[in-house]
Every structure is written in structure tokens, then in C-alpha cells.
Amino acid sequence: MKKIILFVLLNFSFSVWSQTSSYRYHELEDLGIYIENAISIHCAQTYAPYRILEVNFRQNYTLEVGKIYKADLGLSYGNFGTRYYRVKYAAGYGVDRGDEVDTPVNFGNPIDVCNALSWKYIRPILLGSTLQEAKDNYCSGQTANTVREKVNIKIDIPLTIGDVYLMDFGLGSNYYIIDGSNVEKGDSDYDLDTTSSTAVFSYISEATIDCPKPDLQANYVSLSGSTNVPAGSSKTANYQITNIGGYADASQCQFYLSKDDNVLSSNDVLIKQINITALNTNEIRTGSTTLTIPSNTGIGNYYIIMKVNNNLEINLNNNISTFSFSVTAPTGFADLILDINNSTAKSSGSILSPQALSSNASHTLYNNDSELELLLNVKNIGQANSGVMKVGFYYTQGTAYTNPILLKQIDFTEISSNNFQSQGEHIERNIISGYIAPETSGYIHIVLDINNNVNEGTTGGENNNIYSSILVYVSSSNRPNGSKMSIEKKQLVLQDNFITKSYNMNIYDFSGTLIKSSTVNSLKHEDEIIATLPTGLYIIKTPTETRKISR
């Protein structure tokens, strides 16, 4: 009995294997009946396939994955007929799912539907009704009008934008430039079947149009004002260009610095390049630009050499114009710094002496009308007088000069070279408390020449104009009373509590989950730890405050 059962099972397995080995399993994506549907799905990817068919074909080959075939599968259900199919998957054997097709299917060769005869959408613009009119407009970068016609054209390969065609799609035989082209069929006002024996449609080559090439002529270049120019300074260059050839699209204009001669060579220094927009035939372009003489340029006689060029230029013999001038010794610049050793700060509620900014001391503002008193000592360590300028006081939440808020500004008069100017100022508590909540702290930054009125050169004179920063603590209590010694002691203890004594800082996310717990000894230490957090929203808790921050 066991032998019989085994024989039956073996016989059944052999029967199934024999049946599937003559089939080839395929997964086919249905792209529709019409080639325009297939193009929208496969080429433009505007739509998804209609369906995916699982089919076992009785044949000894597999279709190529990714290719498109046009065929009638001969399925016994549905009304499929001849359709376009894209092969998604193919196996060299049959599988026990999907349909079985025993009658051989005539798939033929794969079809490149993206470059097959179909209706395609174009947006032509009229150049003219005659070849000469079309040529004149085309060569000058113009059109007869600005109407972008909507046309479906039956053709193999999509038309190329910028090409010119003679065609009649219902408005008469005219010359058009293609301004838009799509492999898909579109919502059109006109149709043009190029396969019709009466169709008017032909490509117009560039050789047929034969536009004259541009010929840019450099008329002149000059520097405004004195011809003695200090090294490192800037001058206005005036120039004029004429296009004596055919239409020129965007061109380039380069300015070189040449020592002793007006012949352009590889040793000359390119100091600026500008773009020149399109020029019509005989159009003159006059303009100006700012040129900066490099600060390391030696004293002597020089030339500005202007060179104009277009990629289609036919004559390179008239593209250069020159201007002679002299480079003189560089003019000195002012250089402002804040002398932090002789600049001080103190709270008006403190009986401590003013503290030099270099000491990095913190300052407490009390509730009963105290203010931050400042004495600024600004030095000019440069070679030229500074002129008048403004100094600004800015608030930030952290130590870095990031997203600063201007609290106040004061005027400084001119500071001569190697001299200084001192000026006192105060910032009221009500101004500071508008940004720093009670029992919390913030930072005050001092910025010199906030309007950039002082010429400090281009080599770093303005890099030392920002002092960061003064730590300010806003207290909700009144100024302490008592003897000078007891008050001084209280203030030193208060400063020590908030600046140097270790305390715990816990960081939570907005769900209340503890992210980090650290022992810190100052607000600056807090900021250093907060700066290591990834971008996000956090709650900061210390013995003195709870605050929300955004990183």
C-alpha cells in the first residue's frame, strides 16, 4: 500500500514539473490600447499602468524585462484585444499562479514608444510668413508675435526646442520656432498629421537661415576721477561696446590689470568679469562697473585692459580697449578696537568698584531702579582718522553673538590715528529686563561702528569691532541694605552662587523626558553644554530657573 501511494505522489510531481517546464512566467504592465496611453505611462510617467497581469506563456523564450511589446494575449476573459505591455518580470519557467496561454502569441520586436509615431504636443511661436522675415526675426532674437500656439503634431521623435520649422497646422503656411515640446499628447487648439500627403511640414536648418555672426567692438574704457589710484582702492570704470555684426546673445567683458604695456598677456591680472546682455546689430552698450586695484600692487604705471567676447565672435581684432593710469602707495585705514583693560562695567546697585571688561565679571541688576554703568575706551590703532561713528549695545541669550538685539547706541566723534576716546554710558534696567526675565541672565555685546561708516580696509580692520560679552543677571529683589562690608560680602556671595559654585542642570525634551543631567559652575558652562545638543526644543532646569529654549 505504501509503495502504491509513493508511486502516485511521484507520478503527480512529475506531471506538474512536466507541465510547468514548458511555460514561461511573466508579469506584464498594461499600458493601454493606444500608443499615446503607453507614452503617458512609460515616457512621461504621468500615469500608472492600468493593471499588472500574471501570465504563463507556453513558449521556449522569455520577453526582455523593461521592454514594451504590442500584442493580443488571447486571454479567455475580458475584452483586452491588442494592447501595449511593459515587461515587469520574466522567469525561465512556469509558476503555479496567473493565467496560462497555450496558443503562441506574436509579440514581435520591442517597441521604443518614446520615439514612435504618435501625437505629441508642441508650442510654436510665429517667426514670419516668408523665409526672409523668419530669418530677420530669428537672427535678431525676436519673433513676429508672442503667441505660443497649442498644437498636437503626429510625428516619430519629439521636436527640439529652438528649432525652426515651416508648417501649416491651420493658420496657413508659416515659419515657427519651437518654444515648447512634449512627448505626450496635450490639450491643443490645432492638429498637424505629418504623415498626410498634403501636410506642410519641414525642418529649416541653421545653414538655410544663415545668421550673420556677432562682431563686438570695444570702443573705450576709462577710470573716473584722478589717474593716480592708491593700491587697494576702488574706482569706477566707464566703458562702451558696439555690436557691428549679427545678433549677439549674452557676452562677457573682462578687465585686466597690466604693468607698463597695453598688450594683453598671460602675466596680466584679471580683476573683474561682467556679463553683457544680448546686443542687436549696431546696438551700442554704455555702462560702468567698480574695479578694485589689488592691495599688493606695486607703485608704477599700469593699464586697464578691457576685453569683450562672444562665443560666436567672427572678428577678434577689435575686442580690446585700454586706459593708462598710475598706482600710488596705499592709503592708510583706521582700525578701531575696544580697550577692555581700560573699559569698565558695574551695576549702579553695587558698591563694588567698576570692573574692567577684561575681568569677565558678572553684574546684577536689582529691582529698585538699578542700571548697568559702562565706561568705554575706544582706540584707533590704524593709520588714518576714524571719522564719526556709532557704538551699539546688543543683547543675546547665549555668549555667542548670534541673533543680536540692539538695546541702545551712542555717538563717538572722530578718533585720530593712535589715539583714544573715552565715553560713559548706562543701560537702564527696564531696557534689559525687556529681554531678560527676573532671576535669569543674558549677555551684552559691544559693537563698534555699527553702521560701517569708518573705512577700516579690506584686510581685517573690522574683525576686532565686536566685544563679547558682559554677563548680566536680573534680580527680582531690591538692592541689599546694610554696611558697606556686609553689602559687599552679599554681592560677592551672590556672584559666586551664580557664577562659580557648582550646581545641577537638567535638560528635558517637551514630553518631559530627561535628556541630559550635568554639573555646571557658571552660566557660560551651561551654554557650552547646551551648544552640544542636537536641533530641537528643550526645557532647562537649574536651582534658580526653568526656561524653554530652541536649538
C-alpha positions as CSV (number, residue, x, y, z in Angstrom):
1,M,0.0,0.0,0.0
2,K,2.8,2.4,0.9
3,K,4.5,1.6,-2.4
4,I,1.4,2.5,-4.4
5,I,1.0,5.8,-2.6
6,L,4.6,6.7,-3.2
7,F,4.2,5.9,-6.9
8,V,1.1,8.1,-7.1
9,L,2.9,11.0,-5.5
10,L,6.0,10.7,-7.6
11,N,3.8,10.4,-10.7
12,F,1.9,13.6,-9.7
13,S,5.1,15.6,-9.1
14,F,6.5,14.5,-12.4
15,S,3.3,15.6,-14.1
16,V,3.3,19.1,-12.5
17,W,7.0,19.6,-13.4
18,S,6.5,18.4,-17.0
19,Q,3.6,20.9,-17.3
20,T,5.4,24.0,-15.9
21,S,8.7,23.4,-17.6
22,S,7.1,24.2,-21.0
23,Y,5.8,27.6,-19.7
24,R,7.5,30.9,-19.1
25,Y,6.0,33.1,-16.4
26,H,5.7,36.8,-17.0
27,E,4.3,39.8,-15.1
28,L,3.1,42.4,-17.7
29,E,2.1,46.0,-17.0
30,D,-0.9,47.0,-19.1
31,L,-0.1,50.4,-20.8
32,G,-3.4,50.6,-22.8
33,I,-4.7,50.3,-26.3
34,Y,-3.3,53.5,-27.8
35,I,0.4,54.4,-28.1
36,E,-0.4,57.8,-26.6
37,N,-1.5,56.0,-23.4
38,A,1.7,54.0,-23.4
39,I,3.8,57.2,-23.8
40,S,2.0,58.9,-20.9
41,I,2.7,55.9,-18.7
42,H,6.1,54.9,-19.8
43,C,7.8,58.0,-21.2
44,A,6.2,60.9,-19.3
45,Q,5.3,58.8,-16.3
46,T,2.1,60.9,-15.9
47,Y,0.0,57.8,-15.0
48,A,0.5,54.4,-13.5
49,P,-0.1,51.2,-15.5
50,Y,-3.8,50.1,-15.8
51,R,-3.1,46.7,-14.2
52,I,-0.5,44.0,-13.9
53,L,-1.2,40.7,-15.5
54,E,0.4,37.4,-14.3
55,V,0.6,35.1,-17.3
56,N,2.3,31.7,-18.1
57,F,3.1,31.6,-21.8
58,R,3.7,28.2,-23.5
59,Q,6.9,29.2,-25.3
60,N,10.6,28.5,-25.1
61,Y,11.8,32.1,-24.6
62,T,11.2,35.0,-22.2
63,L,10.4,38.6,-23.0
64,E,13.0,41.2,-22.2
65,V,12.3,43.0,-18.9
66,G,11.7,46.7,-19.2
67,K,10.8,46.5,-22.9
68,I,7.4,47.2,-24.4
69,Y,5.5,44.9,-26.7
70,K,2.3,45.3,-28.7
71,A,0.2,42.1,-28.7
72,D,-3.1,40.3,-28.2
73,L,-2.5,37.8,-25.4
74,G,-5.6,35.8,-26.4
75,L,-6.9,35.7,-22.8
76,S,-10.2,33.8,-22.4
77,Y,-11.8,36.5,-20.3
78,G,-12.2,40.3,-20.5
79,N,-12.1,42.4,-23.6
80,F,-8.4,43.0,-23.8
81,G,-7.6,42.8,-27.5
82,T,-4.3,44.2,-28.8
83,R,-2.6,46.4,-26.2
84,Y,0.8,47.7,-25.2
85,Y,2.5,45.8,-22.4
86,R,5.7,46.5,-20.5
87,V,7.5,43.5,-19.1
88,K,8.0,43.9,-15.3
89,Y,9.3,40.4,-14.6
90,A,10.1,37.3,-16.6
91,A,11.1,33.8,-15.5
92,G,12.5,30.9,-17.5
93,Y,9.9,28.6,-16.0
94,G,6.2,28.4,-15.2
95,V,4.7,29.1,-11.8
96,D,1.5,27.9,-10.3
97,R,-0.4,31.2,-10.4
98,G,-1.8,33.6,-13.0
99,D,-3.2,32.7,-16.4
100,E,-2.0,30.1,-18.8
101,V,-1.8,30.9,-22.5
102,D,-1.2,27.8,-24.7
103,T,-1.6,29.5,-28.1
104,P,1.7,31.2,-29.2
105,V,1.5,35.0,-29.0
106,N,3.0,37.1,-31.8
107,F,4.9,39.7,-29.7
108,G,7.2,40.8,-32.4
109,N,10.1,43.1,-31.7
110,P,10.2,45.5,-28.7
111,I,8.8,49.0,-29.4
112,D,10.5,52.3,-28.5
113,V,7.3,54.1,-27.8
114,C,9.0,57.3,-26.8
115,N,10.3,57.7,-30.4
116,A,7.4,56.1,-32.2
117,L,4.8,57.7,-34.5
118,S,2.3,59.3,-32.2
119,W,0.6,62.6,-31.4
120,K,3.0,64.9,-29.5
121,Y,2.4,68.4,-28.0
122,I,4.3,71.5,-29.2
123,R,4.2,75.3,-28.5
124,P,5.4,77.1,-31.7
125,I,5.8,80.9,-32.0
126,L,5.5,82.6,-35.3
127,L,8.7,83.9,-36.9
128,G,7.2,85.1,-40.1
129,S,5.3,84.1,-43.3
130,T,8.4,84.3,-45.5
131,L,11.9,82.9,-45.1
132,Q,13.4,86.4,-45.1
133,E,11.1,87.6,-42.4
134,A,11.7,84.5,-40.3
135,K,15.5,84.9,-40.8
136,D,15.4,88.6,-39.8
137,N,13.5,87.8,-36.6
138,Y,15.4,84.6,-35.7
139,C,18.8,86.2,-36.2
140,S,17.9,89.2,-34.0
141,G,16.5,87.0,-31.3
142,Q,12.9,88.2,-31.9
143,T,9.6,86.7,-33.0
144,A,6.7,88.1,-35.1
145,N,4.5,87.9,-32.0
146,T,4.5,86.3,-28.6
147,V,1.6,83.8,-29.0
148,R,2.6,80.3,-28.0
149,E,0.2,78.2,-30.2
150,K,-1.1,74.9,-28.8
151,V,-0.5,72.1,-31.4
152,N,-0.6,68.3,-31.4
153,I,1.7,67.0,-34.1
154,K,1.8,63.4,-35.3
155,I,5.5,62.6,-35.6
156,D,8.1,60.0,-34.6
157,I,10.6,61.9,-32.5
158,P,9.7,64.9,-30.3
159,L,10.7,68.3,-31.8
160,T,13.6,70.1,-30.3
161,I,13.1,73.5,-28.6
162,G,14.7,76.3,-30.5
163,D,14.5,74.6,-33.9
164,V,12.7,76.3,-36.8
165,Y,10.0,74.6,-39.0
166,L,7.8,75.6,-41.9
167,M,4.4,74.2,-41.2
168,D,0.7,74.7,-41.6
169,F,-1.5,73.4,-38.8
170,G,-4.5,75.6,-39.7
171,L,-3.2,79.1,-39.8
172,G,-1.5,79.0,-43.2
173,S,2.0,78.1,-44.2
174,N,4.4,80.0,-41.9
175,Y,7.7,79.7,-40.2
176,Y,7.7,78.9,-36.5
177,I,10.3,78.4,-33.7
178,I,9.6,75.6,-31.3
179,D,9.2,77.2,-27.8
180,G,7.9,74.1,-26.0
181,S,7.9,70.3,-26.8
182,N,6.4,67.3,-25.0
183,V,6.5,63.6,-25.8
184,E,2.8,63.4,-24.7
185,K,-0.3,64.5,-26.5
186,G,-1.7,67.7,-25.0
187,D,-4.8,69.9,-24.9
188,S,-4.4,71.6,-28.3
189,D,-6.1,74.1,-30.5
190,Y,-4.7,72.6,-33.7
191,D,-3.6,69.3,-35.1
192,L,-1.0,68.5,-37.7
193,D,-0.6,65.0,-39.1
194,T,2.8,64.9,-40.8
195,T,2.1,61.5,-42.4
196,S,-0.6,63.1,-44.6
197,S,0.4,63.6,-48.2
198,T,-0.9,67.2,-48.1
199,A,0.9,68.1,-44.9
200,V,3.1,71.2,-44.9
201,F,5.9,70.4,-42.5
202,S,9.7,70.7,-43.0
203,Y,12.7,71.5,-40.8
204,I,14.6,74.7,-41.6
205,S,18.3,74.2,-40.9
206,E,20.7,76.9,-39.5
207,A,22.5,76.7,-42.8
208,T,19.4,77.8,-44.5
209,I,18.8,80.6,-42.1
210,D,22.5,81.5,-42.1
211,C,22.5,84.2,-39.5
212,P,25.4,86.7,-39.6
213,K,27.8,86.2,-36.7
214,P,28.2,88.8,-34.0
215,D,31.2,91.2,-34.0
216,L,31.7,93.1,-30.7
217,Q,33.8,96.2,-30.8
218,A,35.4,97.6,-27.7
219,N,35.0,101.4,-28.1
220,Y,36.6,102.7,-24.9
221,V,37.3,102.1,-21.2
222,S,38.3,104.8,-18.6
223,L,38.6,105.3,-14.9
224,S,36.7,108.2,-13.3
225,G,38.5,110.9,-11.4
226,S,42.2,111.1,-10.9
227,T,44.5,108.8,-12.8
228,N,46.6,108.4,-9.6
229,V,45.0,105.4,-7.9
230,P,46.2,104.1,-4.5
231,A,46.7,100.4,-4.2
232,G,43.8,98.6,-2.5
233,S,41.3,101.3,-3.5
234,S,38.3,101.1,-5.8
235,K,37.5,103.2,-8.9
236,T,34.5,103.4,-11.3
237,A,35.3,102.2,-14.8
238,N,33.2,103.5,-17.7
239,Y,33.0,101.5,-20.9
240,Q,31.3,101.4,-24.3
241,I,30.7,98.4,-26.6
242,T,29.2,98.3,-30.1
243,N,27.9,95.1,-31.9
244,I,28.8,95.8,-35.6
245,G,27.9,92.2,-36.6
246,G,24.8,90.0,-36.3
247,Y,22.7,89.5,-33.2
248,A,24.8,88.6,-30.2
249,D,23.4,86.7,-27.2
250,A,24.9,87.1,-23.7
251,S,28.6,88.1,-23.9
252,Q,31.5,88.5,-21.5
253,C,33.5,91.6,-20.6
254,Q,36.8,91.2,-18.7
255,F,39.0,93.8,-17.1
256,Y,42.7,93.1,-16.7
257,L,45.5,95.0,-14.8
258,S,48.6,95.2,-17.0
259,K,52.0,96.5,-15.9
260,D,53.8,99.0,-18.2
261,D,52.2,98.0,-21.5
262,N,48.7,97.8,-23.1
263,V,49.2,94.3,-24.7
264,L,47.1,91.6,-23.1
265,S,49.4,88.7,-21.9
266,S,49.3,85.7,-19.5
267,N,51.1,87.9,-16.9
268,D,48.2,90.3,-16.6
269,V,45.8,90.1,-13.7
270,L,42.1,89.6,-14.2
271,I,40.4,91.9,-11.7
272,K,36.8,91.6,-12.8
273,Q,34.4,90.0,-15.3
274,I,30.9,91.1,-16.0
275,N,28.2,89.7,-18.3
276,I,26.8,91.8,-21.2
277,T,23.2,91.0,-22.1
278,A,22.2,90.4,-25.7
279,L,23.1,93.0,-28.3
280,N,21.2,93.6,-31.6
281,T,23.0,94.6,-34.8
282,N,24.6,98.1,-34.4
283,E,23.4,98.3,-30.8
284,I,25.7,100.4,-28.5
285,R,26.0,99.5,-24.9
286,T,27.4,102.0,-22.4
287,G,27.9,101.2,-18.8
288,S,30.0,101.4,-15.6
289,T,31.4,99.0,-13.0
290,T,33.6,99.2,-9.9
291,L,37.2,97.9,-10.2
292,T,39.4,97.3,-7.1
293,I,43.2,97.6,-7.5
294,P,44.7,94.7,-5.5
295,S,46.3,96.0,-2.3
296,N,49.6,94.3,-3.1
297,T,50.0,96.1,-6.4
298,G,53.4,97.9,-6.6
299,I,53.8,101.6,-7.4
300,G,54.1,102.4,-11.1
301,N,52.4,102.8,-14.5
302,Y,49.6,100.4,-15.4
303,Y,46.9,99.8,-17.9
304,I,43.3,98.7,-17.6
305,I,42.7,96.3,-20.5
306,M,39.1,95.7,-21.3
307,K,38.3,92.6,-23.5
308,V,34.9,91.8,-24.8
309,N,34.0,88.4,-26.3
310,N,31.1,86.4,-27.6
311,N,31.2,82.6,-28.2
312,L,30.2,83.2,-31.9
313,E,32.6,86.1,-32.5
314,I,33.9,86.3,-36.0
315,N,36.5,89.1,-35.6
316,L,38.8,89.1,-32.6
317,N,40.9,92.1,-33.8
318,N,38.6,94.8,-32.3
319,N,37.7,93.4,-28.9
320,I,40.2,95.3,-26.7
321,S,40.4,98.8,-25.4
322,T,42.9,100.2,-22.8
323,F,43.3,103.0,-20.3
324,S,46.6,104.2,-18.7
325,F,46.9,105.3,-15.1
326,S,49.4,105.2,-12.1
327,V,49.2,103.1,-9.0
328,T,50.4,105.0,-5.9
329,A,51.2,104.0,-2.3
330,P,48.2,102.6,-0.4
331,T,46.2,105.0,1.7
332,G,46.1,104.1,5.4
333,F,43.0,103.0,7.1
334,A,41.5,103.4,10.6
335,D,41.4,100.4,12.9
336,L,39.1,100.7,15.9
337,I,39.3,98.4,19.0
338,L,37.7,98.4,22.4
339,D,40.4,98.6,25.1
340,I,38.9,96.0,27.5
341,N,41.6,96.7,30.2
342,N,40.5,100.3,30.5
343,S,36.8,99.9,29.8
344,T,34.7,99.1,32.8
345,A,31.2,98.0,33.9
346,K,29.3,97.9,37.1
347,S,25.7,97.8,38.4
348,S,24.5,101.0,40.0
349,G,23.2,98.9,42.8
350,S,26.6,97.6,43.6
351,I,29.1,99.3,46.0
352,L,31.9,97.4,44.3
353,S,34.4,99.3,42.2
354,P,33.8,99.3,38.4
355,Q,35.2,96.1,37.0
356,A,37.4,96.0,33.8
357,L,35.8,94.2,31.0
358,S,38.9,92.0,30.8
359,S,38.0,90.6,34.2
360,N,34.8,88.9,32.7
361,A,32.9,89.9,35.9
362,S,29.2,89.5,36.1
363,H,26.8,92.2,37.1
364,T,23.5,92.1,39.0
365,L,20.6,94.5,38.3
366,Y,18.2,94.9,41.2
367,N,14.5,95.7,41.2
368,N,14.8,99.2,42.7
369,D,15.9,101.2,39.6
370,S,19.5,100.0,39.1
371,E,21.2,100.2,35.8
372,L,24.4,98.9,34.1
373,E,27.0,101.7,34.1
374,L,29.6,101.5,31.4
375,L,32.8,103.4,30.6
376,L,34.1,102.7,27.1
377,N,37.7,103.3,26.0
378,V,37.9,103.1,22.2
379,K,41.3,103.1,20.5
380,N,42.2,103.8,16.9
381,I,45.3,101.8,16.2
382,G,45.1,102.4,12.4
383,Q,46.9,104.9,10.2
384,A,44.0,107.2,9.4
385,N,41.5,109.2,11.4
386,S,38.3,107.3,12.0
387,G,35.6,109.9,11.4
388,V,32.4,109.9,13.5
389,M,30.8,106.6,14.3
390,K,28.2,104.8,16.5
391,V,28.7,102.2,19.1
392,G,25.9,99.7,19.8
393,F,24.9,97.6,22.8
394,Y,23.3,94.3,21.9
395,Y,21.6,91.6,23.9
396,T,21.8,87.8,23.2
397,Q,20.6,84.8,25.1
398,G,23.9,83.0,24.9
399,T,27.5,84.0,24.9
400,A,27.8,83.9,21.1
401,Y,27.0,87.0,19.1
402,T,24.0,85.2,17.4
403,N,20.6,86.8,16.6
404,P,21.6,90.0,18.5
405,I,19.0,92.6,19.6
406,L,20.1,96.3,19.6
407,L,19.3,97.8,23.1
408,K,21.0,101.2,22.7
409,Q,23.5,103.2,20.7
410,I,25.8,106.2,21.3
411,D,27.8,108.5,19.1
412,F,31.6,108.8,19.1
413,T,33.4,111.7,17.5
414,E,36.4,111.3,15.2
415,I,39.4,109.5,16.8
416,S,42.7,110.4,15.3
417,S,45.4,107.7,14.4
418,N,47.0,106.1,17.5
419,N,44.6,108.0,19.9
420,F,41.6,107.0,22.0
421,Q,38.3,108.4,23.2
422,S,36.5,107.5,26.5
423,Q,32.8,107.9,27.0
424,G,30.4,106.8,29.7
425,E,27.0,105.3,29.1
426,H,24.4,103.5,31.1
427,I,21.7,100.9,30.1
428,E,18.6,101.1,32.3
429,R,17.2,98.0,34.0
430,N,13.8,98.4,32.3
431,I,15.5,98.1,28.9
432,I,17.4,95.0,29.8
433,S,14.6,93.4,31.7
434,G,12.5,93.6,28.5
435,Y,14.6,90.7,27.2
436,I,16.0,89.1,30.4
437,A,13.3,87.7,32.7
438,P,13.7,88.1,36.5
439,E,16.1,85.7,38.2
440,T,17.7,84.8,34.8
441,S,20.7,86.2,32.9
442,G,21.7,87.3,29.5
443,Y,24.7,88.8,27.7
444,I,25.5,92.3,26.5
445,H,27.8,92.7,23.5
446,I,29.5,96.0,22.5
447,V,29.9,96.7,18.8
448,L,32.0,99.5,17.3
449,D,31.0,101.3,14.1
450,I,27.6,99.6,13.8
451,N,26.8,101.4,10.5
452,N,30.2,100.7,8.9
453,N,30.9,104.4,8.4
454,V,34.6,104.0,9.2
455,N,36.9,102.8,6.4
456,E,38.9,100.1,8.1
457,G,40.2,98.5,4.8
458,T,39.5,95.0,3.4
459,T,42.2,93.1,5.2
460,G,40.6,92.6,8.6
461,G,40.3,96.0,10.2
462,E,36.7,95.3,11.1
463,N,37.4,91.9,12.6
464,N,38.0,93.4,16.1
465,N,34.9,95.6,16.3
466,I,32.8,93.3,18.5
467,Y,33.4,92.6,22.2
468,S,31.6,89.6,23.6
469,S,30.3,89.7,26.2
470,I,29.1,91.1,29.6
471,L,27.1,88.7,31.8
472,V,24.1,90.4,33.4
473,Y,21.8,88.9,36.0
474,V,18.4,90.4,36.6
475,S,17.3,90.1,40.2
476,S,13.7,90.3,41.3
477,S,14.7,91.7,44.8
478,N,15.7,95.2,45.8
479,R,19.2,96.4,46.3
480,P,20.6,94.9,49.6
481,N,20.8,97.3,52.6
482,G,23.5,97.3,55.3
483,S,27.0,98.3,55.9
484,K,29.4,98.6,53.0
485,M,31.2,95.4,54.2
486,S,28.0,93.3,54.6
487,I,26.6,94.5,51.2
488,E,29.9,93.8,49.5
489,K,30.0,90.4,51.1
490,K,26.5,89.6,50.0
491,Q,27.2,90.7,46.4
492,L,30.3,88.6,46.2
493,V,28.4,85.6,47.6
494,L,25.6,86.2,45.1
495,Q,28.1,86.5,42.3
496,D,29.8,83.3,43.5
497,N,26.5,81.4,43.7
498,F,25.6,82.2,40.1
499,I,29.0,82.2,38.5
500,T,31.4,79.8,40.2
501,K,29.6,77.5,42.6
502,S,28.7,74.0,41.1
503,Y,25.1,73.2,40.7
504,N,22.9,70.7,38.7
505,M,21.4,71.5,35.3
506,N,18.8,69.0,33.9
507,I,17.7,69.1,30.3
508,Y,14.3,67.7,29.2
509,D,12.5,67.4,25.9
510,F,9.0,68.8,25.6
511,S,7.5,65.4,26.6
512,G,9.2,65.7,30.0
513,T,11.8,63.0,29.3
514,L,15.2,63.7,30.9
515,I,17.8,64.1,28.1
516,K,20.9,65.1,30.0
517,S,22.0,65.9,33.5
518,S,25.2,67.9,34.2
519,T,27.0,69.6,37.0
520,V,27.9,73.1,35.9
521,N,29.6,76.1,37.6
522,S,28.5,79.1,35.6
523,L,26.0,80.3,33.0
524,K,28.8,80.2,30.4
525,H,29.3,76.5,31.3
526,E,25.5,76.0,30.8
527,D,25.7,77.5,27.3
528,E,28.7,75.3,26.4
529,I,26.7,72.1,27.3
530,I,23.5,73.4,25.5
531,A,25.5,74.1,22.4
532,T,26.3,70.3,22.1
533,L,22.5,69.4,21.9
534,P,21.0,68.5,18.5
535,T,18.5,70.8,16.9
536,G,15.2,70.7,18.8
537,L,13.1,72.2,21.7
538,Y,14.2,71.7,25.3
539,I,13.4,72.6,28.9
540,I,16.3,73.7,31.0
541,K,16.0,73.4,34.8
542,T,18.6,74.7,37.4
543,P,18.2,75.6,41.1
544,T,17.3,79.2,40.1
545,E,15.2,78.9,37.0
546,T,13.2,76.8,34.5
547,R,13.3,78.0,30.9
548,K,12.4,76.8,27.4
549,I,14.9,77.0,24.5
550,S,15.0,76.2,20.8
551,R,18.2,74.8,19.2
